[in-house]
Amino acid sequence: MRILVVTQYFWPENFRINDLVIGLIERGHEVEVLTGKPNYPKGDFYDGYSFLSKPLEIWNGANIHRSPLIPRGGAGGVKLMLNYLSFAIFCSMKALTLRGSFDKILVYEPSPITVGIPAIVVKLMKKAKIYFWVQDLWPQSVTAAGGVSNKFVIGCLNKISKWIYKKSDKILIQSEGFRETLLAQNVANDKIIYYPNSVESLFSVREAKKQIIEKLPNGFKIMFAGNIGESQDFETLVEAARIVANVNKDIKWVILGDGRKKEFVQEKIKEFSLEAQFYLLGSYAVEMMPDFFACSDVLLVSLKKSEIFSLTIPSKVQSYLACGKPIIGALDGEGAKIIADAGAGFVAPSGNSIILAEKILALYHLTPTDLSTMGINARKYFESNFEREKQLDKLLQIFDY
């Protein structure tokens, strides 16, 4: 098949769609990518890129067609809106220049929903079916994470979302929890297909490496990897750490990553005198994550309390499961259910620092055998439900349906 992938974010930005493209090429399919100029997450163009540079690249056998856009900057409201709108406009114009026909169009939508507009332009030109892969629900995620409350804006975004869903031939959802929301937006049930995220094959069970251990503190290590942002509810995490530190100084919090709330977290650590408990190590290449995970005792995933977030499966859940480590979750809904169903760890409700602290102390007091069993359960659940090759098989079956 000749497949067009439409995504605002793509290599060298670190998103799961990168590996899916590689997987499709490995299966013998021809893949073209229609995307923007890389600027996520820091908000500036990556080195070597500018508004007009590198309109065409080749990466791992995929032709990449890059559209100009306005970079997201500090991801403030106005700049972020311009980033989203500029991509939708310029990418739709770029779509007019694509040559040849396509058998399928796969749209990857972690946000914004407007990524569907260029895909619809291609559909009208090439008569190919759109498979729209929903990672974030709009406009719900905008109100939850972006703080947008203007009823007129929300109403407009809802109409745009319904229009894009209507023009798509199949709607793929990364969480079964999304189904009811889409049904309420007039999407037919037989048009919706549950298709969760997988992870790159590099996420696997590893032996702890000395050079990684040397970067980490002594003690019982709780490790968080990912964006330090509003959605991850670091207020609750820091408060839980303060409670834990009052009774146990051996528990250490290791944070890998960066984000808009990093400075806030640093200020709170200082305010609560938690410098001996928290270790903010910054960002590392995704290829190093499994080695870091192997040197942790427990892996941490969190989301702020919100109805929309309770419907989401954070992508790091699959990464953690694949690496076969116990998980502590501070979240509700679908993500919490997976951790519990897998027998892979403990879960506290979103926003509840007291219960989170209790669960962490309970994990600390488990035997090494109990923790090992949780890790084994995690890997088994991943292999049964999210393994990369099985997910590629499923996507190709969806295309043939």
RAUR-V816017 format. One record per pair of residues at least 24 apart in sequence whose ideal C-beta (glycine too) atoms are under 6 Angstrom apart, sorted by sequence separation. I is the first residue (numbers start at 1). J is the second residue. D is the distance in Angstrom with one decimal. If there is no record, write none. Layout:
i->I j->J d->D
i->I j->J d->D
This chain:
i->67 j->91 d->3.9
i->102 j->126 d->5.1
i->162 j->186 d->6.0
i->253 j->277 d->5.8
i->10 j->35 d->4.1
i->13 j->38 d->4.8
i->92 j->117 d->5.7
i->101 j->126 d->5.5
i->104 j->129 d->5.9
i->105 j->130 d->4.7
i->106 j->131 d->5.0
i->107 j->132 d->4.7
i->108 j->133 d->5.4
i->109 j->134 d->5.6
i->110 j->135 d->4.0
i->111 j->136 d->4.5
i->113 j->138 d->3.9
i->252 j->277 d->5.9
i->253 j->278 d->4.9
i->254 j->279 d->4.9
i->255 j->280 d->4.7
i->256 j->281 d->5.6
i->258 j->283 d->4.9
i->3 j->29 d->5.6
i->12 j->38 d->5.4
i->45 j->71 d->5.8
i->88 j->114 d->4.1
i->92 j->118 d->4.6
i->95 j->121 d->4.4
i->102 j->128 d->4.4
i->109 j->135 d->5.6
i->110 j->136 d->5.7
i->257 j->283 d->5.7
i->299 j->325 d->4.9
i->330 j->356 d->5.0
i->13 j->40 d->4.8
i->44 j->71 d->5.8
i->67 j->94 d->4.2
i->91 j->118 d->4.0
i->95 j->122 d->4.9
i->234 j->261 d->5.6
i->1 j->29 d->4.9
i->2 j->30 d->4.6
i->3 j->31 d->5.1
i->4 j->32 d->5.2
i->5 j->33 d->4.8
i->6 j->34 d->4.8
i->7 j->35 d->5.3
i->8 j->36 d->5.2
i->43 j->71 d->5.6
i->84 j->112 d->4.2
i->298 j->326 d->4.9
i->299 j->327 d->5.2
i->300 j->328 d->5.3
i->301 j->329 d->5.2
i->302 j->330 d->3.9
i->303 j->331 d->4.3
i->33 j->62 d->5.4
i->37 j->66 d->5.6
i->43 j->72 d->4.6
i->65 j->94 d->6.0
i->88 j->117 d->4.7
i->92 j->121 d->4.8
i->228 j->257 d->5.6
i->302 j->331 d->6.0
i->345 j->374 d->5.5
i->43 j->73 d->4.3
i->84 j->114 d->5.6
i->220 j->250 d->5.5
i->227 j->257 d->5.9
i->229 j->259 d->4.4
i->238 j->268 d->4.5
i->242 j->272 d->4.7
i->293 j->323 d->4.3
i->298 j->328 d->5.1
i->344 j->374 d->5.4
i->9 j->40 d->5.5
i->31 j->62 d->4.7
i->32 j->63 d->4.7
i->33 j->64 d->4.7
i->34 j->65 d->5.0
i->36 j->67 d->5.3
i->43 j->74 d->5.7
i->219 j->250 d->4.5
i->220 j->251 d->4.9
i->221 j->252 d->5.3
i->222 j->253 d->5.2
i->223 j->254 d->4.6
i->224 j->255 d->5.1
i->225 j->256 d->4.3
i->226 j->257 d->5.0
i->228 j->259 d->3.4
i->229 j->260 d->5.6
i->234 j->265 d->5.0
i->37 j->69 d->5.8
i->39 j->71 d->4.0
i->225 j->257 d->5.9
i->227 j->259 d->4.5
i->229 j->261 d->5.6
i->245 j->277 d->5.2
i->293 j->325 d->5.5
i->36 j->69 d->4.4
i->39 j->72 d->5.9
i->219 j->252 d->4.5
i->221 j->254 d->5.4
i->228 j->261 d->5.1
i->241 j->274 d->5.7
i->290 j->323 d->5.3
i->344 j->377 d->5.1
i->12 j->46 d->5.9
i->228 j->262 d->4.6
i->343 j->377 d->4.1
i->344 j->378 d->3.7
i->217 j->252 d->4.5
i->342 j->377 d->5.5
i->25 j->61 d->4.7
i->132 j->168 d->3.9
i->241 j->277 d->5.6
i->342 j->378 d->5.8
i->22 j->60 d->5.4
i->130 j->168 d->4.4
i->130 j->169 d->5.4
i->131 j->170 d->4.9
i->132 j->171 d->5.3
i->133 j->172 d->4.3
i->134 j->173 d->5.2
i->135 j->174 d->5.3
i->342 j->381 d->3.6
i->129 j->169 d->4.1
i->21 j->62 d->5.3
i->131 j->172 d->6.0
i->137 j->178 d->5.9
i->134 j->178 d->6.0
i->137 j->181 d->5.3
i->305 j->350 d->3.8
i->326 j->371 d->5.2
i->305 j->351 d->3.9
i->120 j->167 d->4.9
i->303 j->350 d->5.9
i->11 j->59 d->5.6
i->113 j->161 d->5.1
i->116 j->164 d->3.7
i->326 j->374 d->3.9
i->326 j->375 d->5.6
i->325 j->375 d->5.1
i->36 j->87 d->4.9
i->324 j->375 d->4.4
i->324 j->378 d->5.4
i->324 j->379 d->3.7
i->321 j->378 d->4.5
i->321 j->381 d->5.7
i->322 j->382 d->4.7
i->321 j->382 d->3.9
i->217 j->279 d->5.5
i->225 j->289 d->5.8
i->237 j->302 d->5.9
i->298 j->363 d->5.5
i->318 j->386 d->4.8
i->233 j->302 d->5.3
i->232 j->302 d->5.3
i->233 j->304 d->3.8
i->223 j->296 d->3.8
i->231 j->304 d->5.8
i->221 j->296 d->4.8
i->221 j->297 d->5.0
i->222 j->298 d->5.1
i->223 j->299 d->5.5
i->224 j->300 d->4.4
i->220 j->297 d->5.1
i->222 j->300 d->5.2
i->8 j->87 d->5.2
i->212 j->291 d->5.0
i->216 j->295 d->5.7
i->212 j->292 d->5.9
i->209 j->291 d->5.4
i->213 j->295 d->5.2
i->212 j->295 d->4.8
i->206 j->290 d->5.0
i->202 j->287 d->6.0
i->206 j->291 d->5.7
i->145 j->231 d->5.1
i->208 j->294 d->4.8
i->203 j->290 d->5.5
i->208 j->295 d->4.7
i->206 j->294 d->4.0
i->226 j->316 d->5.4
i->17 j->108 d->4.3
i->4 j->102 d->4.5
i->2 j->102 d->5.3
i->2 j->103 d->5.3
i->3 j->104 d->5.0
i->4 j->105 d->4.9
i->5 j->106 d->5.0
i->6 j->107 d->4.8
i->7 j->108 d->4.0
i->1 j->103 d->4.3
i->8 j->115 d->5.0
i->6 j->118 d->5.7
i->6 j->119 d->4.4
i->240 j->353 d->4.2
i->244 j->357 d->4.9
i->251 j->364 d->5.9
i->239 j->353 d->3.8
i->243 j->357 d->3.9
i->236 j->351 d->5.4
i->203 j->319 d->5.1
i->240 j->356 d->4.1
i->244 j->360 d->5.7
i->236 j->353 d->4.8
i->240 j->357 d->4.5
i->197 j->315 d->5.1
i->199 j->318 d->4.9
i->203 j->322 d->4.0
i->205 j->324 d->4.1
i->199 j->319 d->5.0
i->203 j->323 d->5.7
i->197 j->318 d->5.6
i->199 j->322 d->5.2
i->178 j->311 d->5.8
i->177 j->311 d->3.5
i->175 j->311 d->5.8
i->175 j->312 d->5.6
i->175 j->313 d->4.5
i->220 j->364 d->5.3
i->177 j->333 d->6.0
i->177 j->334 d->4.4
i->175 j->334 d->4.7
i->144 j->306 d->4.3
i->144 j->308 d->4.5
i->141 j->308 d->5.6
i->140 j->308 d->4.1
i->137 j->308 d->5.9
i->205 j->379 d->6.0
i->16 j->197 d->5.5
i->19 j->200 d->4.4
i->201 j->388 d->5.4
i->198 j->386 d->5.0
i->196 j->386 d->6.0
i->198 j->388 d->4.6
i->198 j->391 d->4.1
i->193 j->398 d->5.9
i->14 j->286 d->5.5
i->104 j->399 d->5.3
i->23 j->392 d->4.7
